[in-house]
Amino acid sequence: MSVAKLISVADLHGDFDRAVRILVHANLIDQETHAWIGGDSTLVQTGDIVDRGSHSKQIYQLFFGLREQALKVGGRVINLLGNHEVMNIKHDWRYVTAADIAEFGGEEERAQAWSLNGWLGSQVLKFPVAIVVERVLFVHAGLLPEIVARRSLDDLNEDTQKALAGEMQGTEARELLGPRGPVWARDYAIRGDASCERVGNVLSKMGANRMVVGHTIQRDFRVHARCGGRVILGDTAISQSYGGAMTYLEHDEHGVTAVYPGTGERQSLLSSDVDPRPDPNFVTATAVVSVASAASLSWRPDLAALGIFITGATFAVWRCRSSEKLQRHAT
């Protein structure tokens, strides 16, 4: 199997076994030794290694080791900041498992490791919040126009580091680390076509062709494209704590391919891909078929009306249930 030059992986949430299986399948690490074999490839992990699962320490250690090994042969391993990294830096442990604490040796040892001068916290503090590689913008949740209106990419990463370290206070720090900031904002995942013009502004400012995000679990555990392929929603609930699907993304001049190691499936995400969530502003294909069927039953207007009613009711219930599921996966 040839090695893709640019590969990204979304939220891993403490699942070391699945992290290894993904990297082995991508031909980036050796199955037995877990050593880097990816040559000059670039691996981007888009944040949220920690919480929910119980082996975050092992995953961080794996990535830190791979980063050094890759550098020696011209490759790169890049970890981005996620909202759960921010939470743990700030000692918000609400999603930390007892087993994860035990892996560090106890609460005191874990707190020290995650402190700003600890072996882990000091490294996480240096994680960029966003990065552009080969005209692909990677960010954990989403980068909104107001965040980059007066910042370059370097400024964004520097300001976020200052905010996380407590060197920046007030409105600016809250803007970067709050619900509209790049580790929390869900606009591109939940607002549909309404966000497409905004993503175009951001991509233009950042010199990128598309934005790749994690953070918001896709309800069918599959990767999806939005805005004509300019937004890739990559969180498929990899961790077994969610019970989702293992995935990673291959990026090349032809676009993006989602790979599912559990099944071996390869899913091409081209600009023609259709968002699987119907936009309320247009009629769905199902509705079109139903209307056409109704027309063919013009001699039975009662059946035609019933068909349209059932279609509308089914669509309304579907949207309601989908909304509920997204809320259950809010973090």
C-alpha positions as CSV (number, residue, x, y, z in Angstrom):
1,M,0.0,0.0,0.0
2,S,1.4,3.4,-0.9
3,V,1.5,6.1,1.8
4,A,-0.6,9.2,1.3
5,K,1.4,12.4,1.8
6,L,-1.2,14.1,4.0
7,I,-3.4,12.2,6.5
8,S,-5.7,13.5,9.2
9,V,-7.4,11.9,12.2
10,A,-10.2,13.3,14.2
11,D,-11.1,13.0,17.9
12,L,-9.6,9.9,19.6
13,H,-10.9,10.3,23.1
14,G,-8.6,8.0,25.0
15,D,-8.9,5.0,22.7
16,F,-5.3,3.9,22.3
17,D,-6.1,0.6,20.6
18,R,-8.2,2.3,17.9
19,A,-5.6,5.0,17.4
20,V,-3.0,2.4,16.7
21,R,-5.2,0.5,14.4
22,I,-5.9,3.6,12.4
23,L,-2.2,4.6,12.1
24,V,-1.3,1.0,11.1
25,H,-4.0,0.9,8.5
26,A,-2.8,4.2,7.1
27,N,0.7,2.7,6.8
28,L,2.2,5.3,9.1
29,I,3.4,3.1,12.0
30,D,4.7,-0.4,12.3
31,Q,2.1,-2.8,13.7
32,E,4.4,-4.4,16.2
33,T,6.8,-1.6,17.3
34,H,4.5,1.3,16.7
35,A,7.5,3.1,15.1
36,W,7.0,5.7,12.4
37,I,7.2,4.2,8.9
38,G,5.4,7.0,7.1
39,G,8.5,8.5,5.6
40,D,7.9,12.1,4.6
41,S,4.2,12.0,5.1
42,T,2.3,14.6,7.3
43,L,-0.1,13.4,9.9
44,V,-2.5,15.9,11.5
45,Q,-4.6,15.0,14.5
46,T,-7.3,17.6,15.0
47,G,-7.6,17.6,18.8
48,D,-9.5,15.8,21.6
49,I,-7.1,13.0,22.4
50,V,-8.2,13.1,26.0
51,D,-11.4,12.3,28.0
52,R,-14.1,9.7,27.9
53,G,-11.7,6.9,27.1
54,S,-9.1,5.7,29.6
55,H,-5.7,5.7,27.7
56,S,-5.0,9.3,26.8
57,K,-1.6,9.2,28.3
58,Q,-0.5,6.4,26.0
59,I,-1.8,8.2,23.0
60,Y,0.0,11.4,23.8
61,Q,3.2,9.5,24.4
62,L,2.7,7.7,21.1
63,F,2.2,11.0,19.2
64,F,5.1,12.7,20.9
65,G,7.4,9.9,20.0
66,L,6.2,9.7,16.4
67,R,6.7,13.5,16.0
68,E,10.4,13.1,16.8
69,Q,10.8,10.0,14.6
70,A,9.0,11.6,11.6
71,L,11.1,14.7,11.8
72,K,14.3,12.6,11.3
73,V,13.0,11.3,7.9
74,G,11.3,14.5,6.6
75,G,7.8,13.7,7.9
76,R,5.6,15.7,10.3
77,V,3.2,14.8,13.1
78,I,1.0,17.7,14.1
79,N,-1.3,17.7,17.1
80,L,-4.0,20.4,17.3
81,L,-5.7,21.8,20.3
82,G,-9.2,20.6,21.0
83,N,-11.7,21.7,23.6
84,H,-11.0,18.7,25.8
85,E,-7.3,19.6,25.9
86,V,-8.3,23.1,27.0
87,M,-10.6,21.7,29.6
88,N,-7.8,19.5,31.1
89,I,-5.3,22.3,31.1
90,K,-7.9,24.3,33.1
91,H,-8.4,21.3,35.4
92,D,-12.0,20.6,34.2
93,W,-12.0,16.8,34.6
94,R,-15.8,16.2,34.2
95,Y,-15.2,13.7,31.4
96,V,-12.0,12.0,32.9
97,T,-12.4,8.4,33.8
98,A,-11.0,6.8,36.9
99,A,-8.9,4.4,34.8
100,D,-7.3,7.4,33.0
101,I,-6.4,9.0,36.4
102,A,-4.9,5.6,37.4
103,E,-2.7,5.5,34.3
104,F,-1.0,8.7,35.5
105,G,-0.5,7.3,39.0
106,G,-3.3,9.1,40.8
107,E,-5.0,12.5,40.8
108,E,-2.0,14.5,42.1
109,E,0.3,13.0,39.5
110,R,-2.2,13.6,36.7
111,A,-2.7,17.2,37.8
112,Q,1.0,17.8,37.8
113,A,1.4,16.3,34.3
114,W,-1.4,18.6,33.0
115,S,0.0,21.7,34.7
116,L,1.5,24.3,32.4
117,N,5.0,23.2,33.4
118,G,4.2,19.5,33.5
119,W,5.5,17.0,30.9
120,L,2.1,16.9,29.2
121,G,0.6,20.3,29.8
122,S,3.7,22.1,28.6
123,Q,3.5,20.2,25.3
124,V,-0.2,20.7,24.9
125,L,0.2,24.4,25.5
126,K,2.3,24.5,22.3
127,F,-0.3,22.8,20.1
128,P,-1.5,25.1,17.4
129,V,-5.2,25.7,17.3
130,A,-5.2,25.8,13.5
131,I,-2.8,25.0,10.7
132,V,-2.8,25.1,6.9
133,V,-1.0,22.2,5.1
134,E,-1.1,22.0,1.3
135,R,-4.0,24.5,1.3
136,V,-6.1,22.5,3.7
137,L,-7.1,24.3,6.9
138,F,-7.3,22.0,9.9
139,V,-9.0,23.1,13.1
140,H,-10.8,21.2,15.9
141,A,-14.3,22.7,15.7
142,G,-14.4,25.5,13.2
143,L,-12.8,28.9,12.5
144,L,-15.3,31.7,12.2
145,P,-14.7,35.0,10.2
146,E,-14.8,37.2,13.3
147,I,-11.9,35.2,14.9
148,V,-9.6,35.8,11.9
149,A,-10.8,39.2,10.9
150,R,-7.8,40.9,12.5
151,R,-5.5,38.0,12.9
152,S,-3.1,36.0,10.7
153,L,-2.8,32.3,11.3
154,D,0.4,32.9,13.3
155,D,-1.4,35.5,15.4
156,L,-4.3,33.2,16.0
157,N,-2.0,30.5,17.4
158,E,0.1,32.9,19.4
159,D,-3.0,34.6,20.9
160,T,-4.6,31.2,21.8
161,Q,-1.5,30.1,23.5
162,K,-1.4,33.3,25.6
163,A,-5.1,32.9,26.5
164,L,-4.6,29.3,27.5
165,A,-1.6,30.2,29.6
166,G,-3.4,33.0,31.4
167,E,-1.3,35.7,29.8
168,M,-4.3,37.2,28.0
169,Q,-7.4,38.1,29.9
170,G,-10.8,39.7,29.2
171,T,-12.9,39.7,26.1
172,E,-10.2,38.6,23.7
173,A,-9.4,35.5,25.7
174,R,-13.1,34.6,26.1
175,E,-13.5,35.0,22.3
176,L,-10.7,32.6,21.6
177,L,-11.5,29.9,24.2
178,G,-15.3,30.4,24.4
179,P,-18.2,28.9,22.6
180,R,-17.5,30.9,19.4
181,G,-13.8,30.1,19.4
182,P,-12.0,27.5,17.2
183,V,-12.2,24.7,19.7
184,W,-15.9,25.0,20.3
185,A,-17.8,26.6,17.4
186,R,-20.2,24.2,15.7
187,D,-21.5,26.6,13.0
188,Y,-20.2,24.6,10.0
189,A,-21.5,21.3,11.4
190,I,-25.1,22.4,12.4
191,R,-26.0,25.5,10.3
192,G,-25.9,23.9,6.9
193,D,-25.7,26.1,3.8
194,A,-26.2,29.2,5.9
195,S,-22.5,28.9,6.9
196,C,-21.1,28.5,3.4
197,E,-20.5,32.1,2.7
198,R,-18.7,32.5,6.0
199,V,-16.4,29.6,5.4
200,G,-15.5,31.1,2.1
201,N,-14.3,34.3,3.8
202,V,-12.2,32.3,6.3
203,L,-10.6,30.1,3.6
204,S,-9.7,33.2,1.5
205,K,-8.1,34.8,4.5
206,M,-6.2,31.7,5.5
207,G,-5.1,30.9,1.9
208,A,-6.8,27.5,1.9
209,N,-9.2,25.5,-0.3
210,R,-11.1,23.6,2.4
211,M,-11.5,23.3,6.1
212,V,-11.3,20.0,8.0
213,V,-12.9,19.8,11.4
214,G,-13.8,17.2,14.1
215,H,-15.6,18.0,17.4
216,T,-19.2,17.4,16.2
217,I,-20.1,13.7,15.9
218,Q,-21.8,12.8,12.7
219,R,-25.0,11.0,13.6
220,D,-24.4,8.1,11.1
221,F,-20.7,7.8,12.1
222,R,-19.6,8.7,8.6
223,V,-17.5,11.6,7.2
224,H,-19.5,14.3,5.4
225,A,-18.7,17.2,3.0
226,R,-20.4,20.5,3.2
227,C,-20.4,23.7,1.1
228,G,-19.4,22.0,-2.1
229,G,-16.5,20.2,-0.5
230,R,-15.1,23.2,1.3
231,V,-15.9,21.9,4.7
232,I,-15.2,18.3,5.8
233,L,-16.9,17.0,9.0
234,G,-14.6,14.3,10.2
235,D,-15.7,13.2,13.7
236,T,-17.2,9.7,13.4
237,A,-17.0,8.9,17.1
238,I,-13.8,6.8,16.8
239,S,-13.5,6.0,20.5
240,Q,-15.2,2.8,21.7
241,S,-16.6,5.0,24.5
242,Y,-19.0,6.2,21.8
243,G,-19.3,3.1,19.8
244,G,-18.7,4.9,16.5
245,A,-16.5,4.1,13.4
246,M,-12.8,4.2,12.9
247,T,-11.8,6.7,10.2
248,Y,-9.0,8.7,8.8
249,L,-8.8,11.1,5.9
250,E,-6.4,11.1,2.9
251,H,-5.8,14.4,1.2
252,D,-4.3,14.9,-2.2
253,E,-4.7,17.0,-5.4
254,H,-7.9,15.2,-6.3
255,G,-9.7,15.9,-3.0
256,V,-10.4,14.0,0.2
257,T,-10.9,10.3,0.7
258,A,-12.4,8.9,4.0
259,V,-11.0,5.5,4.9
260,Y,-12.8,3.2,7.3
261,P,-10.3,0.6,8.7
262,G,-13.0,-1.5,10.3
263,T,-14.5,-2.3,6.9
264,G,-11.8,-1.4,4.4
265,E,-14.2,1.0,2.7
266,R,-12.9,4.1,0.9
267,Q,-15.3,7.0,0.5
268,S,-14.4,9.7,-2.0
269,L,-15.5,13.2,-0.8
270,L,-15.8,15.3,-4.0
271,S,-17.2,18.7,-4.5
272,S,-20.3,17.2,-5.8
273,D,-21.1,15.4,-2.6
274,V,-24.5,16.3,-1.2
275,D,-24.9,17.1,2.5
276,P,-26.9,14.2,4.0
277,R,-28.9,16.5,6.2
278,P,-31.7,18.1,4.2
279,D,-31.8,21.8,4.2
280,P,-35.2,23.1,5.3
281,N,-35.1,25.6,2.4
282,F,-35.5,23.1,-0.4
283,V,-37.7,20.1,-1.2
284,T,-36.1,16.8,-0.5
285,A,-35.7,14.1,-3.2
286,T,-38.2,11.9,-1.3
287,A,-40.7,14.7,-1.4
288,V,-40.2,15.2,-5.1
289,V,-40.8,11.5,-5.8
290,S,-43.9,11.7,-3.6
291,V,-45.3,14.7,-5.4
292,A,-44.6,13.0,-8.8
293,S,-46.4,9.9,-7.5
294,A,-49.3,12.1,-6.4
295,A,-49.5,13.6,-9.9
296,S,-49.8,10.2,-11.4
297,L,-52.7,9.5,-9.0
298,S,-54.6,12.6,-10.0
299,W,-57.6,10.4,-10.6
300,R,-57.4,9.5,-6.8
301,P,-56.9,12.9,-5.1
302,D,-57.5,11.3,-1.7
303,L,-54.5,9.0,-2.1
304,A,-52.4,11.8,-3.5
305,A,-53.1,14.0,-0.5
306,L,-52.4,11.1,1.9
307,G,-49.0,10.4,0.3
308,I,-47.9,14.0,0.6
309,F,-49.1,14.1,4.3
310,I,-47.1,11.0,5.2
311,T,-44.0,12.3,3.5
312,G,-44.2,15.6,5.4
313,A,-44.9,14.0,8.7
314,T,-42.0,11.5,8.3
315,F,-39.6,14.3,7.4
316,A,-40.6,16.3,10.4
317,V,-40.1,13.4,12.8
318,W,-36.7,12.6,11.2
319,R,-35.5,16.1,11.7
320,C,-36.6,16.2,15.3
321,R,-34.9,12.9,16.1
322,S,-31.7,14.0,14.3
323,S,-31.6,17.2,16.4
324,E,-32.0,15.2,19.6
325,K,-29.1,12.9,18.7
326,L,-26.8,15.9,17.9
327,Q,-27.6,17.3,21.3
328,R,-26.7,14.0,23.0
329,H,-23.3,14.2,21.4
330,A,-22.7,17.9,22.4
331,T,-19.2,17.5,23.7
